[in-house]
Amino acid sequence: MLDNILSGFGAILAVGPILGIILGVVIGIIFGAIPGISAIMAIAIMLPMTFYVDPIIGITMLLAVYKAGIYGGSISAILINTPGAAASFLTAQDGHALTKAGKAGKALDMSLFASVSGEMLATLVLILVAAPISAISLQAGPIEKVFLLLFAFTVIGSMAGESIPRGLLSCCLGMLFAMVGMDSITGSSRFTFGVDELIGGFTFTPMLIGVLVMPEVINVIRRRKVPHHELAITRSANPTDNRISFREYKNVFRTILKSSGIGTFIGALPGLGSSTAAFIAYGEAKRTSKKPDQYGKGSVEGIAAAESANNAVCGSSMIPMLTLSIPGDDVAALLMGAFLIHGLTPGPMIFFEHTETIYAIFAGFLITDLFLLGIARSGFRFFVKMASLRRYYIFPCVTVFAFTGAFTAGQNMNDILVLIGFTVVGYGMRMVGLNPAVFIIGFILTPFLEQNLDQAFAIVGGEYHLFFASPFSWVFIALSAFFVYSSMRVKRKGSKAPAPAAEKPA
């Protein structure tokens, strides 16, 4: 493993990958700092630009956008109390309280240090455990993979959103759209309705941008009369109020370490995501804190707990994706699509077929953290100005990038129609409460399910009881039932909780 890691650093320490990482970090921070534009939107827009470069450059740039975008969300959360994602909600509570007290620099510093610490710890775990897990998973055949994928669909559907039926429906809807086109096994066409252009199925990038990006543009248009929040920061005259000292970082390091562990564990479980990790870590840190009454009122420790946990998810969410082909969250699902576009199929064999590329990407993870630390601190004033841009400057540019990216994916005007069609689908999903991220995960995983299901039927023939002959099958069936039951129980308890208790974290 050490030789692979060293060769990975040798591949990443070249002009192309380094420039890609720097560009990705800058774009990620800018997009993350702009309210209303999340990291996944930034990746969706940048994805077509990576088609024509080496996979090491393209994928590491997207990962840099991802990591920097997660941190960038804390900038708007801290400065203008506008979290771009649910994971930044807790950061906004304590961070904006410090901003109002003239300590915005202290809040931003702690957010940055905690983010980088959490990401680096999770990346080390990824490097150490990903390959061994892949070696174990090689023992699984098509039958075991079928039940594993069914388990993934169940977990993702049941953990997404407030409604389990809507989460499962979102997943099933993505599976339905993935079946459009020619069957890879039999060659027969499905759900094309006589339209020849649909024989190849829906192009991934226009579908992705239409479902995730364009509905946000429509929402901004609907909210055009809402006044723009001007960014006004009052800085304290005391220099110590605008930075984090080594002693302050040392005092919260135990919290960062514990929260990073929570985030790493949560990220490795498919379907939970950074929001879950942030809330669990924040609650645990508050429970064990010596000053729990300061949480929500400007606690540096609270910022450290939330940011280290939600950023640790970045690295650990890649573990199930790379080893088992199961995205850990919505961004990992998008990155899985990027891997496939570049000819890298996530799964156990990726560590044997593309060893140098994978370990170069791992090295890029660590290098990205160092550039994030340097660029974020040096470009603070510029990023603050970007965060205060008015929405009517931002989203026309987003629209242009979206349509350009959709056309660039296949150099086909029909992809523009796909983009428009899925914009309607994505906006309609939001209107009725369905989850677009779960929809995309269903769209991506369905071809893998079909392929393994066909192989499994070929193995068992007419003896269907062989599906349940493997102990792994029963393990995944039991896990699926457990996740459905536990998520229903948690949601039932949440619905019975009194209103003040439910609103207390806000």
N, C-alpha and C positions, 0 to 999 in steps of 0.2 A: 504493500500500500504506500509506503514512504516513497518508493521510486515513482509511482504514479502521481503522487502529490507534487514531487519535485518537477516532473515533466510537465505537469499542469501549469505550474508557475512559470516554467520556461516558455510555454506556449502563450500564456496570457500577457507576459511582460514584453510585448511588442507594440509597435506604434499603433497599428490598427485597433487591437482590442482596448488599449489604454484610451485612445481618442473616443472610441465607442462608449466606454464607461464614463468618461468625463461628460460627453454629450448627454448620456442617459441620466446622470445625476442632476445636471442643470435642468433638463426638461422635466424630470420627475419632481424636483423641488418647486419649480414654477407652476406646473399643473396642479400639484398637490396644494400649493398655497392659495390658488384661486378658488374661492368658494363656488361650489356647484360642479367642479370638475374633479373627479376622483382618479386614483391611480389606475384603475382598470380602464377608464376612458382614455387616459394618456397612452396606455399600452395598446389599446385598440387602434388608436390613431397612428401610432408609430410602427405598428406591425408591418404594414405594406412596405415601409422603407427598409426593412431588413431582408427583403427577398433576394436582393442582388449582392449580398456580402456573405462572407464565410460564416458558418453557424456559430463559431466561437465569438465573432464580433457581434453578430445580430442578436444572439440569445443573451450574451452578457450585457448588451446595451438595454434590452428589454428588462432584464433583472435589475439593472441599475435604476431604470425608470420606476420599477416596482418599489424597490427599497426607499429611494429618495421620495417617491410620491407618498408613501405611508408617513414618513417624517414630515413632508411638506404640509400634510393636512393639519399638523399641530400648529403651524404658523398662523393660519387664519383662525383656528380655534382659540389660540392664546391671545392674539392681537385684537380681533373683532368679534370674538365669541360666536364664531360661525364654523362649527365642525363640518368638514366636508363629508365625513362618514361617521357611522355610529361608533366606530372604534375611537374616534377623537372626542367623543362627547364628554367623557370623564376628564380628559385633558383640558377641555374648555372651562370646566367648573373651577378648578384650582388655578389654571394658567391665566384666565381672564381676571380672576380676583387679584392675582399678583400684578397684572398689567394696570388695573385701576389704582393699585397702590404705588405705581411708579417703578415696578420691578419687572418690567417686561423682559429685560435682558436676562435676568436670573431664570425666569420661566423658560425662555427659549433655550438657554444653555443647558438646563437640566433635561429638557425634552430631547435635545440633540445627543447629549452624553448617554442618557438612558436608552435611546433608540439604537445607537451604535453598539452599546454594550449588549443589549438583548439580541441584536442581529448577529453579532460575532459569536456569541455563545451558542445560538441555535445553528449557525453555520458549522461550527466545530462538531456538534452532535450529528448534523447531516453527513459530514465527511466520514465520521467514524462508524455510523450504523447503516448507512444506505447500502453499501456493497454487501455486508453480511446478510442483511434482510433479503437482498436480491438473490443471493446464493440459496437461501432457504426456500424462497418462493419459486425457484426453478423446479422444485420437486412437485409443484402443483400442475395438474393436467387440465384439459379443457373443462371437465366436469367441475373440478374445484373452482376454476375461474368463473364459471357461470354463477355459482352460488356466491362467490366473492363479489361479482358485479351486482347481483341482486341485492346483496347486503349494502353495497355502496349506494345504489339507488334508494334503498329504504332509509338509510341514515341521512343522506343529503335531503331527501324529500321531507322527512319527519323533523329535521332540525332547522329547516329554512322557514323563516317568517313566524307569525303568530298562529297560523292555522295549518295544522298537519294536512288536512285534505287539499288545501290550496297548494302546499308545497309539493305533495305527490302529484297533483294535477299539472303543475308547472313542469315537473320532470317528465310526465307522460306526454305532454304536448311537445317537448323537445324531442322525445323518442319518435313521435309521429312524423315530425318534419324531417328527421334523419332518415326515415324509410323512403322518402321520395327519391325516385330515380331507379337505376338498374340494380337488381340484386347481384351482389358480388359472387354469389355461389351459383345460382341457376341462370343468371343473365336475363331474367324476365324484368319487365318494367313495372313499377308500382306507383300509384297515386300521381301519374303524370297527366291524366285526363286528356290524352292526345296531344299534349304540348311537347314537341321534340326537344325544346331547350331545357326541359326538366329531367331528361334522361340521365344526365350527369349529376343530378341532385342540386341542392342549393350550395353556392359558393360560400365558404366559411366566413371570410373576412367581411363581405357586404352584409351578411346575416348578423354577424357579431356587432358591427357598427350600428346597424339599424335597430337592433334590440336594446343595446346599452347606451349609445351616445345620443342619437337623434331625439329620443323621448325627453332627454334632459333639456335639449334646445327648445322643444315645444313647451316644456314647463316654464322655462325662462320667459318665453314670449307671453305666456298666460299671466306671468307675474310682473309684466313690464311696468305696471303702475306702482309697484311697491318701491318706496324710496331707497336709494342706494346708501349704504352705511359708509360714511366717510371715516377713514382711518386716522385716528388721532391718538398718539402715544405720548404720555407724560412720563418723562424720565426723571428718576430721582437724582439729586445732586451728589449723593453718596455713591462712589464707584462700586463699592461692595454690593450694592443693591442691584447691580446690572450684570453680575457675573456669578458663576458658581466656583467657590474655592475648593481646593483639594480636600480640605477637611469636611466640607458639606457633602461632597461626593462620597467620601469615605463613610460618612454617617449613614448614607442611604444605600451603600453598596450591597448590604445584606438583603435589603428589599428588592434591589435590582436583580440580584442573583436568584432569589426565590421567585420573583415574578417572571423572569426569563425562563425558569424551569417550567412554570405553569403554562406560559405561552408556547414553549417548545412541545409540551405534551399535548396541549389542545390542538396545535397546528398539525400534529401528526395524525390526529383523528379526522377522518374525512367529514366535511360538511359543517364543522363547528365555526371556524373562522376567527378573525382577530377581535371582533366585538365580544364574543364569548370569553376569549382569553383576557381581554382588558377588564371586563366586569368582574370575573372571578379573581384575578390578581389584585384588583383594587379593593375588593371586599376583604380578601385575606390580609392584605397589608393594613387595612384599617382595623381589622379585628386584633391584630398583634401589635399595633402601633402604641407608642407611649403617649402620643398626642392625637387620639382619634377625633377629638372635637375640632381639629383644624382642617380635617378633610372636607373638601368642598368650599373652603373659605380662603384658599391660598396656600395649600400644603405642597411643599417641594417634594416630599416623599410620595404624595398622591400622584403627582406628575410622573415621577420615576416609576412607580408601579404600573400605571396604565400604559406608558409609552414603551417600557422594556417588554411588557407582555405582548402588546399588539404587534411590535416589530419582530419579536422572536418567532411569530407565526410565519414570517416571510420565508425563513430558511426551512423550518420544520414542515411546512405544508408541501415542500418538494419531496419529502420522504415517501409518502404513499403514492405520489404521482410517478416518481422515477422507479420505484420498486414494484408497485402493484398496478400501475396505470389508473390510479384513482386520485383525482385532484382533491387536495385538502381543502380548497376554498375556491371562490369564483375566479380569482386572479390566477390560481394554479391551473384552473381549467383553460383559461385563455393562453397561458404559457404552454400548456400541453399542446394546444393547437399550433403554436409557434414551433415547438419541437417537431411535430409531424410535418409541417410545411418545409422544414429544413432537412427532412429525411431521417430524423431521429425518432424512433418509435419508443416511447416510454415503456418500461417493463424490465423484468429481470435481465434480459439479454443485452440491454443497452450498455451495461458495465463491461461486457465482454466484446461487443461489436464496435463500440465507440469509446473505448477506455480513455484515450488521450483527450478527446473532446469533452467528456464528462468531467474529468478532473481539472481541465482548464477552466470550465465553467465554475467548479467549486472554488478554484483559486480566484476567479473573478469575483465571487461572492465576498471574499475577504478583502480584496483590493478595493472593491466598491465602498466598503465601510470606511476605509481610510480617506478616500476621495470625498465621501459624503461629509466626513468630519471637517476636512479642510475647506471645501467649497461652501458649505452651509455657513460656517463662521465668517469667512472672508466676504461672502456676498450677501450678508444680512440686509443691508440697506436696500439693495436692488430688489431682493425678493419681497421686501415689505411694500415697495412701490408696485410691484406686479400684483400683489395681493389686493391692492386698493383700486385696481382698474375697474372701470364701470362695465357692467354686463353687456351693454350694447357694442362695446369694442371687442369683447372676448368671443361671444358665441357666433357671430358671422364668420370669424376665422375658423372656429371649430367646424362649422357647417362646410366650409370650403375644403378643409382637411378631410372631412368624412367622405365627401363625394369623390375627391381625388384618390383617396385610399381605396375606396370601393372599386373604382375603375382600374386602378393600377394592379389590383390583385390578379385579374385575369385578362386585362386589356380587352374587355368585352362590355359593350353598352348595356347588355342585358343585366349585368351586375348592378347597374344603377337602378333598374326596376326592382331587383331583389332588395336593394337597400331601402327603397321607398316602401315596398311591401312590408318588410320586417320592421320598418319604423312604425307603421300602423299597428302591426302585431304587438310590438314592444310597448307602445303607448296604451293600447287596449289592455294589455296584461297589467300594467300599472293601475289602470282605472278600476279593474275588477279585483285587484289585490293579489295577482299572481307574481311569482318571483322570477325575474328575467335571468338571474345568475343560475338558478336551478334548471331553467329551460336550456341554457347553453350546456350545462354539464350533461343533461340528458341527451342533447344533440351529439355531443362528442363521444360519449360512452356507448351509445347504441350500436355502432358498427362493430365494436369489440365484443359486445354481447352476442350479436348475430353470428359472428365468426366462430366464437367458442361454442355457441349453442349448436350450430351445424356440425362441428367436429364432435361434440359430445353425443349427438344423436347417431352419428356414424359409428361411434365406439360401442354404444350400448345396443344398437340395433333395435329389436323389439323387446328387449329385456329392460324395461324402464326402472325396475327396482335397483339397477346398478347405479342410478343417479344418487341413491342414498346409501350406497355401500361404503363410501369413503367417510371416515370420521370428520374430515374437514367440512363435508356437506352439512352434517348435523351441527357442527360448531357455528357455521355462518347462519344457518336457519335460527339457531338459538339466539345469536347476537342480533339478528334482524328483529326478532320478536321482542328482545329486551329493549332495543333502542326505541321501538314504537311505543312499548308500554311505558318506559321511563319518561320519554318526552311528553306523552299524554298526561302522565301523572304530574310532571312539573308544571305544565300549562294549566292543569286543573287547579293545582294549588295556587298558582299565580292569579287565576280568575277569582278565587275565593278570598284572596288577601284583601285587607281594607285599603281604601284609596290612599291614605297618607303613607302607608308602608310601601305601596307600589310606586309612589312618586318620590320617595325619599332619595334614591340615587340621583335624580335630576336636580 
